Amino acid sequence: MAKSNIRRTLKGDFLKLWIGQLISNFGDQFFFMAVIGIVLFDRGLGAEYAALMMVAMSVPALIFGPIAGSYVDRWNRKTVMITADILRAIIVLSLLFYGEIWYMFLSLFMLSTVARFFFPARNAIIPHTVDEELLLSANSMSQMTNMVSMIIGPALGAAIVGILGGDTAIMLDVVSFFASALFIFLIKYGGEVEGKVEKAKEIWKETADGLKFCWQNPVIRHVLILTAMVMAFIGGLNPLFMIYIRDVLGMNLMGFGIIDTAQGIGSVLAALTLTVIGSAFSKKSIVFSGVIMFSVSIVIITFVHHTFVVIETLALVGIGVVFFDTPITTLMQEAAPDAIRGRVFGAFGSILQVSILVSMGIEGIVADRIGATTVIFYAGVLSMVFSVVFFSFKSVRKSFDFVPEKAEDKEEIRDSPP
């Protein structure tokens, strides 16, 4: 049963999309380790630069996320993805010629901007590449792809940077983007938007419609509230974890790669579990168990500053993140009509980035006064408490138990006599 489910998912258009994603994700890990090595270890810059890196990658989602989704719903989504991969390859390649810190941050900003168009297009295309009953498995495989790259990518990327240099890691990322574009080009699905109106409305009105739909649809509204609040608590922890690993644990770039690998191991195990047996559990129970798992794990890290304990605990964080994120993505794909799916994901992403940016700003300021470890502790506690209270509401549990109508059910309703 398990093997059959994986075999049915990994074929045809989704297999090509999956392979391209796998290659590109490895390249991204190599590139990220090159940037981390330069900023935090080679030049020994502080927490404010780590935070600036995250801001450079987060701000574009806030600025361009909503309108990007609207454009994705008007353009050929396959073409959008190919173009985005080529543009990102060019941006990364330019770093070989302009290596100043300011341009590195500008490049991160530009890469994130282009990604605002790529990811809504990919999320909108996935339902067209698999059968409806395999959508959760497909999203789990997509998540597992991210996590496989997180298992091997950071440590391998750190080794590449250490042995062959940052330029080699950057060039590998360039090649990975071109490879991803090739596999997307080979997809048979044309990428056209179903129900697209030839004379589209004004972009900002479409964007407003996407935001309005997110709020009016109870499933997406509750998903949005939960995710935005959780990100408000833990979304600003990445820069603090970087400094925690370097200063509290005393680890170098290779150690940073090993820490990231631990989280990746947990994530890929979780994604594989969801791919194989995820359909046996409700999305509500998976999401709730995920948020509790990574919230508790974050709290545990603050008590024990032992490298091996941190590595094991971050594996649990990885499991929790996948359990949290995969069903949420599936719920949004199921609840949003195809014609506006791109702008829904774009609007959703922008709102989350607001939470993350606010989190980074507040937690960065507070960490300067009470310490990074204390901030990490309270962030985990608040995330856990909010989630428990949130899921105590019946309307929330009902939304997370949402099951879409099957095509045959819709036909029966349409054909039934008045």
C-alpha positions in Angstrom: 0.0 0.0 0.0 2.8 2.4 1.0 5.0 1.6 -2.0 2.0 1.8 -4.3 1.1 5.3 -3.0 4.6 6.6 -3.5 4.8 4.9 -7.0 1.5 6.5 -8.0 2.6 9.9 -6.9 6.1 9.9 -8.4 5.3 9.7 -12.0 4.5 11.8 -15.0 4.5 15.6 -14.7 4.9 15.5 -10.9 8.1 13.4 -11.2 9.6 16.0 -13.5 8.6 18.8 -11.1 10.0 16.8 -8.2 13.4 16.1 -9.8 13.8 19.8 -10.8 12.9 20.9 -7.3 15.4 18.4 -5.7 18.3 19.7 -7.9 17.4 23.3 -7.3 17.1 22.8 -3.5 20.5 21.3 -3.3 21.9 24.3 -5.2 20.1 26.7 -2.8 21.7 24.9 0.2 25.2 25.3 -1.3 24.6 29.0 -2.0 23.2 29.7 1.5 26.1 28.0 3.1 28.4 30.2 1.0 26.6 33.3 2.1 26.6 32.2 5.8 30.3 31.4 5.6 31.2 34.8 4.2 29.0 36.9 6.6 29.2 35.1 9.9 32.5 33.2 9.8 34.9 34.7 7.3 34.1 38.3 8.3 32.8 37.5 11.8 29.8 39.9 11.5 27.2 40.0 14.3 23.5 39.3 14.9 22.4 42.4 13.1 23.9 41.1 9.8 22.3 37.7 10.3 19.0 39.5 10.8 19.6 41.7 7.8 20.1 38.6 5.7 16.7 37.3 6.8 15.1 40.7 6.2 16.5 40.9 2.7 14.9 37.5 2.0 11.6 38.4 3.7 10.7 41.9 2.6 10.0 40.9 -1.0 7.2 38.6 0.1 5.6 41.5 1.8 6.0 43.9 -1.1 5.5 41.7 -4.1 3.7 38.6 -2.7 0.1 39.7 -3.2 0.6 41.2 -6.7 2.8 38.3 -7.8 -0.1 35.9 -7.0 -2.4 38.0 -9.2 0.0 38.0 -12.1 0.5 34.2 -11.7 -3.3 33.8 -12.1 -3.1 35.8 -15.4 0.0 34.3 -16.9 1.0 30.8 -18.0 2.3 29.3 -14.7 4.7 26.9 -16.4 6.3 29.9 -18.2 6.5 31.8 -15.0 8.4 29.0 -13.3 10.9 28.6 -16.1 11.5 32.4 -16.4 12.0 32.6 -12.6 14.6 29.9 -12.6 16.6 31.5 -15.4 16.5 34.9 -13.7 17.6 33.5 -10.4 20.5 31.7 -12.1 21.6 35.1 -13.6 21.4 36.8 -10.2 23.4 34.2 -8.4 26.0 34.2 -11.2 26.5 37.9 -10.8 27.8 37.3 -7.3 31.0 35.9 -8.9 31.7 39.3 -10.2 30.4 41.5 -7.4 31.2 40.1 -4.0 30.7 43.1 -1.7 28.4 42.6 1.3 26.0 45.2 0.2 25.5 43.5 -3.2 25.2 40.1 -1.5 22.2 41.4 0.5 20.8 43.0 -2.6 21.1 39.7 -4.4 19.2 37.9 -1.6 16.5 40.6 -2.0 16.3 40.0 -5.8 16.3 36.3 -5.5 13.5 36.4 -3.0 11.6 38.8 -5.2 11.7 36.4 -8.2 10.8 33.5 -5.9 7.5 35.4 -5.0 6.4 34.5 -8.6 7.9 31.0 -8.7 6.3 29.5 -5.5 2.7 30.5 -6.0 3.0 29.1 -9.6 4.4 25.8 -8.3 1.8 25.5 -5.6 -1.0 26.2 -8.1 0.4 23.7 -10.6 0.9 20.7 -8.2 -2.9 19.8 -8.1 -2.7 19.5 -12.0 0.1 17.0 -11.8 -1.5 14.3 -9.6 -4.8 12.7 -9.0 -7.0 14.4 -6.4 -6.6 11.7 -3.8 -2.8 11.9 -4.1 -2.5 15.6 -3.4 -1.5 15.2 0.2 1.1 12.7 -0.8 2.4 15.0 -3.5 2.8 17.9 -1.1 4.5 15.5 1.3 6.9 14.5 -1.4 7.5 18.2 -2.2 8.2 18.8 1.5 10.4 15.7 1.7 12.4 17.1 -1.2 13.1 20.3 0.7 14.1 18.2 3.7 16.3 15.8 1.8 18.3 18.8 0.6 18.4 20.0 4.2 19.8 16.6 5.3 22.7 16.5 2.9 22.9 20.0 1.6 24.2 22.1 4.6 27.0 19.7 5.6 27.9 19.1 1.9 27.6 22.8 1.1 29.9 23.6 4.1 32.4 21.1 2.9 32.3 22.5 -0.7 32.8 26.0 0.6 35.7 24.9 2.9 37.5 22.8 0.3 36.6 24.3 -3.0 35.6 27.8 -2.0 32.4 29.8 -2.1 32.6 30.5 -5.8 32.2 26.8 -6.5 29.1 26.6 -4.3 27.7 29.6 -6.1 28.3 28.1 -9.5 26.6 24.9 -8.5 23.5 26.9 -7.6 23.6 28.5 -11.0 23.6 25.1 -12.7 20.8 23.8 -10.4 18.5 26.6 -11.5 19.1 25.8 -15.2 18.5 22.1 -14.5 15.2 22.9 -12.7 14.1 25.1 -15.7 14.8 22.2 -18.1 12.7 19.7 -16.1 9.8 22.2 -15.8 10.0 22.7 -19.6 9.6 18.9 -20.1 6.3 18.9 -18.1 3.4 18.1 -20.4 0.9 20.2 -18.5 0.6 23.5 -20.4 0.4 25.7 -17.4 -2.8 27.6 -18.4 -5.0 28.9 -15.7 -8.5 27.4 -15.6 -11.3 29.9 -15.7 -9.0 32.8 -16.5 -10.7 35.9 -17.8 -9.1 37.3 -20.9 -9.6 40.9 -19.9 -8.3 40.8 -16.3 -9.3 43.2 -13.6 -6.9 45.7 -12.2 -4.0 44.0 -10.4 -4.6 45.7 -7.1 -8.3 44.8 -7.2 -7.4 41.2 -8.0 -5.0 41.3 -5.1 -7.7 42.7 -2.8 -10.0 40.0 -4.0 -7.4 37.4 -3.1 -7.1 38.9 0.4 -10.9 39.1 0.7 -11.3 35.5 -0.3 -8.6 34.4 2.3 -10.6 36.1 5.0 -14.1 35.1 3.9 -13.3 31.4 3.4 -13.4 29.9 6.9 -10.8 27.2 6.1 -8.2 29.6 4.8 -9.0 32.2 7.4 -8.3 29.8 10.3 -5.2 28.5 8.6 -4.0 32.1 8.1 -4.7 33.1 11.7 -2.9 30.1 13.1 0.1 30.3 10.8 0.5 34.1 11.2 0.4 33.9 15.0 2.8 31.0 15.2 5.2 32.9 12.9 4.8 36.0 15.0 6.2 34.0 17.9 8.9 31.8 16.2 9.4 33.5 12.8 12.2 35.8 14.2 14.3 33.0 15.7 16.4 32.1 12.7 18.9 34.9 13.2 19.1 34.2 16.9 19.7 30.5 16.2 22.6 31.4 13.9 24.3 33.4 16.7 23.3 30.7 19.3 25.1 28.0 17.2 28.2 30.2 16.7 28.5 31.8 20.1 26.8 29.5 22.7 27.7 26.2 21.1 31.0 27.5 19.7 30.6 25.8 16.4 32.1 26.7 13.0 30.6 26.6 9.5 30.8 22.8 9.3 29.1 22.6 12.7 26.4 24.9 11.4 25.9 22.6 8.5 25.6 19.6 10.8 23.0 21.4 12.9 20.9 22.1 9.8 21.3 18.5 8.7 19.8 17.3 12.0 16.7 19.3 11.4 16.6 18.0 7.8 16.7 14.4 9.0 13.7 14.9 11.1 11.9 16.7 8.4 12.4 14.1 5.7 11.3 11.3 8.1 8.1 13.3 8.8 7.5 14.0 5.1 8.0 10.3 4.2 5.6 9.3 7.0 2.9 11.7 5.6 3.5 10.4 2.1 3.0 6.8 3.2 0.3 7.0 5.9 -0.7 10.6 6.1 -4.2 9.9 4.6 -5.0 7.7 7.6 -5.0 10.8 9.9 -7.0 14.0 9.9 -5.2 17.2 8.8 -6.3 18.7 12.1 -4.5 16.2 14.2 -1.4 16.4 12.0 -1.2 20.2 12.2 -1.8 20.3 16.0 0.7 17.6 16.7 3.2 19.4 14.5 3.0 22.8 16.2 3.1 21.3 19.7 6.2 19.2 18.7 8.3 22.1 17.4 7.2 24.5 20.1 8.1 22.1 22.9 11.4 21.3 21.1 12.3 25.0 20.9 11.8 25.3 24.7 13.9 22.2 25.4 16.9 23.7 23.5 17.1 26.6 25.9 17.6 24.3 28.9 20.4 22.1 27.6 23.4 23.7 25.8 24.9 20.4 24.8 25.7 19.9 21.1 24.3 16.4 20.8 21.1 17.3 22.6 20.6 20.3 20.4 21.1 18.2 17.3 18.5 15.6 18.5 16.0 18.2 19.5 16.3 20.1 16.2 15.4 16.8 14.5 12.2 17.0 16.4 11.7 20.6 15.2 12.1 19.4 11.7 9.4 16.7 12.2 7.1 19.3 13.7 7.5 21.8 10.9 6.6 19.3 8.2 3.6 18.0 10.2 2.5 21.6 10.5 3.2 23.0 7.0 2.2 20.1 4.7 -1.5 19.7 5.7 -1.8 23.5 5.7 -0.6 23.8 2.1 -3.0 20.9 1.1 -5.9 22.6 2.8 -5.3 25.9 0.9 -4.9 24.1 -2.4 -8.2 22.3 -1.8 -10.1 25.3 -0.5 -9.0 27.8 -3.2 -10.5 27.7 -6.7 -7.8 27.2 -9.4 -8.6 30.5 -11.1 -7.5 32.5 -8.0 -5.1 30.0 -6.3 -2.0 31.9 -7.3 -3.1 35.2 -5.7 -4.4 33.3 -2.6 -1.0 31.8 -2.0 0.6 35.1 -2.8 -1.6 37.0 -0.3 -1.1 34.3 2.3 2.7 34.4 1.9 2.7 38.2 2.3 0.7 38.2 5.5 3.0 35.6 6.9 6.0 37.7 6.0 4.6 40.6 7.9 4.4 38.3 11.0 8.0 37.1 10.4 9.4 40.6 9.9 7.6 41.9 13.0 8.9 38.9 14.9 12.5 39.5 13.8 12.3 43.2 14.7 10.8 42.7 18.2 12.8 39.6 19.1 16.0 41.1 17.9 15.6 44.2 20.1 14.5 42.1 23.1 17.4 39.7 22.6 19.9 42.5 23.0 18.4 43.2 26.5 17.6 39.7 27.9 19.6 37.4 25.7 18.9 35.2 22.7 18.3 32.0 24.8 15.6 33.7 26.9 13.8 35.0 23.8 13.9 31.5 22.2 12.4 30.0 25.4 9.4 32.4 25.5 8.8 32.2 21.8 8.3 28.4 22.1 6.1 28.7 25.1 3.8 31.4 23.5 3.6 29.4 20.3 2.5 26.3 22.3 0.0 28.1 24.5 -1.7 30.0 21.6 -2.1 26.8 19.5 -3.7 24.9 22.4 -6.2 27.7 22.9 -6.8 28.2 19.2 -7.7 24.5 18.6 -10.1 24.6 21.6 -12.6 26.4 19.4 -15.1 24.1 17.6 -15.1 26.3 14.4 -11.4 26.0 14.1 -11.4 22.2 14.4 -14.2 22.0 11.8 -12.1 24.1 9.3 -9.1 21.9 9.7 -11.3 18.8 9.1 -12.3 20.3 5.7 -12.8 17.7 2.9 -13.3 19.0 -0.6 -16.2 17.8 -2.8 -15.1 15.2 -5.3 -15.7 15.9 -9.0 -18.2 13.1 -9.3 -20.2 14.5 -6.3 -20.3 17.9 -8.0 -21.6 16.3 -11.2 -24.3 14.5 -9.3 -25.5 17.7 -7.7 -25.4 19.5 -11.0 -27.4 16.7 -12.8 -29.9 16.1 -10.0 -33.5 17.3 -10.8 -34.7 20.5 -8.9 
